[in-house]
Amino acid sequence: MHSTIKNLNDINSTIKEKIKEYMYENYYPNIVAVSKTFKIEHINHLIEFGHKHFGENKVQETIEKWTEIKKRDSSIKLHMLGKLQTNKVKLAVRIFDYIHSVDSLKLAKKISEEQKKYNKQLSLFLQVNIGNEAQKSGINKNNLLELVNFCNESKLKIIGLMCLPPFEKDSSPYFDELKNLNNQFNFKEISMGMSHDYETAVKYKSTFLRIGSKIFGERN
């Protein structure tokens, strides 16, 4: 068994233990295998194993890596996880199924325009700067309602909120706050949790976990 498959199985076992511990019912998160920077040869084992959700953060790299695979298997879903520049939206709309990093009116407007051209509707998460960190992307909580209203008026498919808590702090209060915001807008999905804090994210019922190094190992 390839290491990536073993790692994924271990993560699923941990998730099941946590769900049992919290006595949750009718809940199981999607695991987005964050394959950015890894060559397709390293990812193929998971594809052949039947894993469907993969995360990337560079548009051009994603097109080069995934175009042929997507042609062969349309059930594979690609997630844009990094900051998306407006000049890359045209290409991003063509290759991705989800974008987790919508954080401005300008970006939302551009996505809306490009989707119409390709007659395609992506599933979108609005990224919230939950820790109010100057160096991080994400919309300020105080401006979230305006962005949600614009997206609704533009008929964009917003499925939930996403956040990246301060790395050196306990993620719990930030996940709790995002969960409450998500509920206020009645969103059904929520993107929280990475390799170092996915177990905490399960406690707050994240529906999309973004896990890279715990599956693929450390990046060079």
HELIX and SHEET records of a PDB file:
HELIX    1   1 SER A    3  TYR A   22  1                                  20    
HELIX    2   2 ILE A   40  PHE A   49  1                                  10    
HELIX    3   3 VAL A   59  ARG A   72  1                                  14    
HELIX    4   4 THR A   86  LYS A   88  5                                   3    
HELIX    5   5 VAL A   89  ILE A   95  1                                   7    
HELIX    6   6 LEU A  105  TYR A  118  1                                  14    
HELIX    7   7 LYS A  141  ASN A  143  5                                   3    
HELIX    8   8 LEU A  144  GLU A  153  1                                  10    
HELIX    9   9 SER A  172  GLN A  184  1                                  13    
HELIX   10  10 TYR A  198  LYS A  203  1                                   6    
HELIX   11  11 SER A  213  PHE A  216  1                                   4    
SHEET    1   A 8 GLU A 189  SER A 191  0                                        
SHEET    2   A 8 LYS A 157  CYS A 163  1                                        
SHEET    3   A 8 SER A 123  VAL A 128  1                                        
SHEET    4   A 8 TYR A  98  VAL A 102  1                                        
SHEET    5   A 8 LYS A  77  MET A  80  1                                        
SHEET    6   A 8 HIS A  53  GLU A  56  1                                        
SHEET    7   A 8 ASN A  30  VAL A  34  1                                        
SHEET    8   A 8 PHE A 208  ILE A 211  1                                        
END                                                                             
